[in-house]
Amino acid sequence: MEKTFENLVAPVKELNDLTLKNIEQIAAFQVKAIQENARISIDSLQSATEIKDLDSLQDYLQDQIAVAQNLSNNAVEDAQEITKLGISYATSVKELVEKSVRTA
C-alpha cells in the first residue's frame, strides 16, 4: 500500500521539483535584468549631470542612442533566453508525463 502511494506521489514530487527549479531560474534571470537596467539608468543619470553646453548635450544624446540600442538588443536576448527556459520546462514536463504513463 505504501509503495503504491509512493508511486502515485513520485511524479507529482518530480513535477513540483521541476517547477520550482524553473521558477528559480526565471527569478534569477529577472533579478539580473533588473540589476542591469538599474545600472544603465544610474549611468545615464550620471551622464546627464555632466551636460554643460551644447556639445556635451549632443554627446549625451549620442550616448543615449547607443544605450537604447543596447537595451533593445538585451530585450531580444532576454526574450530568447526566457523562450529557451519555457521550451525546456515544457519538454521536461512532457517527458515526466510520458514516463508516468509508461510506469502506471
Beta strands, then each sheet from edge to edge (+ up, - down):
end
